[in-house]
Amino acid sequence: MNVLRDKWRNIKRRGSDICLDAISPEESSVLDDTELIALRELIKSGLNTLNEDQRKVIELRIIQGYSVHDTAVKMNKKEVTVRVLQYRALHTLAKFLGKNT
């Protein structure tokens, strides 16, 4: 048992070999707080461009993860209406984000 512990401790102390050429700085970098705050504000402004029903559909479908059926029941609408509202909302958001990025 001690032999196994010593082996694992040695491996842990030694660490693992990493090839620096294989690491992409763009993929491994983390957004700083200012970029994250700006991104949130941009998304919030985009959501404010939507009408109330579209905003509610995006909230239920995308943010909370409800199905089309559950969203339709919660909003007291038909499933087809929910799909159309989601399509139009995403299209409007894409245009808004395209202009502001």
C-alpha positions as CSV (number, residue, x, y, z in Angstrom):
1,M,0.0,0.0,0.0
2,N,2.8,2.4,0.8
3,V,4.5,1.7,-2.5
4,L,1.3,2.7,-4.3
5,R,1.0,5.9,-2.2
6,D,4.6,6.8,-2.9
7,K,4.1,6.3,-6.6
8,W,1.0,8.5,-6.7
9,R,2.7,11.2,-4.6
10,N,5.7,11.2,-6.9
11,I,3.4,11.6,-9.9
12,K,1.5,14.4,-8.2
13,R,4.7,16.3,-7.3
14,R,6.1,15.9,-10.7
15,G,3.0,17.1,-12.5
16,S,2.2,16.5,-16.1
17,D,4.0,17.4,-19.2
18,I,2.4,20.1,-21.3
19,C,3.3,21.0,-24.9
20,L,3.1,24.8,-25.1
21,D,2.9,24.7,-28.8
22,A,-0.4,22.8,-28.6
23,I,-2.1,25.5,-26.4
24,S,-4.0,28.1,-28.2
25,P,-4.0,31.4,-26.3
26,E,-7.4,32.4,-27.8
27,E,-9.0,29.2,-26.5
28,S,-7.4,29.2,-23.1
29,S,-7.8,32.9,-22.3
30,V,-10.5,34.0,-19.9
31,L,-12.7,37.0,-20.5
32,D,-12.0,39.7,-18.0
33,D,-14.8,41.3,-16.0
34,T,-15.2,44.3,-18.1
35,E,-15.7,42.3,-21.3
36,L,-18.2,40.1,-19.5
37,I,-20.1,43.1,-18.2
38,A,-20.2,44.7,-21.6
39,L,-21.4,41.5,-23.2
40,R,-24.2,41.2,-20.6
41,E,-25.3,44.8,-21.2
42,L,-25.3,44.2,-25.0
43,I,-27.5,41.1,-24.6
44,K,-29.8,43.0,-22.2
45,S,-30.2,45.8,-24.7
46,G,-30.9,43.3,-27.4
47,L,-33.6,41.7,-25.3
48,N,-35.1,45.1,-24.6
49,T,-35.6,45.5,-28.4
50,L,-38.0,42.6,-28.4
51,N,-41.7,42.8,-27.6
52,E,-43.1,41.3,-24.4
53,D,-44.2,37.9,-26.0
54,Q,-40.9,37.4,-27.8
55,R,-38.9,38.2,-24.7
56,K,-41.0,35.8,-22.6
57,V,-40.5,33.0,-25.2
58,I,-36.7,33.6,-25.2
59,E,-36.7,33.5,-21.4
60,L,-38.7,30.3,-21.2
61,R,-37.2,28.4,-24.2
62,I,-33.5,29.5,-24.2
63,I,-32.7,30.7,-20.7
64,Q,-34.9,28.3,-18.6
65,G,-34.9,25.4,-21.1
66,Y,-38.6,24.7,-21.4
67,S,-39.9,22.7,-24.3
68,V,-42.2,24.3,-27.0
69,H,-45.2,22.5,-25.5
70,D,-44.5,23.6,-21.9
71,T,-43.8,27.2,-23.1
72,A,-47.1,27.2,-25.0
73,V,-49.0,26.0,-21.9
74,K,-47.3,28.6,-19.7
75,M,-48.0,31.4,-22.2
76,N,-51.5,30.1,-23.0
77,K,-50.6,30.1,-26.7
78,K,-50.4,27.5,-29.5
79,E,-47.1,25.6,-30.1
80,V,-46.9,27.1,-33.6
81,T,-47.2,30.6,-32.2
82,V,-44.4,29.9,-29.8
83,R,-42.2,28.6,-32.6
84,V,-42.9,31.7,-34.7
85,L,-42.3,34.1,-31.8
86,Q,-39.0,32.3,-31.1
87,Y,-37.9,32.5,-34.7
88,R,-38.7,36.2,-35.0
89,A,-37.1,37.0,-31.6
90,L,-33.8,35.2,-32.6
91,H,-33.8,36.9,-36.0
92,T,-34.3,40.3,-34.3
93,L,-31.5,39.6,-31.8
94,A,-29.2,38.4,-34.5
95,K,-29.7,41.6,-36.5
96,F,-29.2,43.7,-33.3
97,L,-26.0,41.9,-32.3
98,G,-24.7,42.0,-35.9
99,K,-25.0,45.8,-35.9
100,N,-23.5,46.3,-32.4
101,T,-20.5,44.0,-32.6
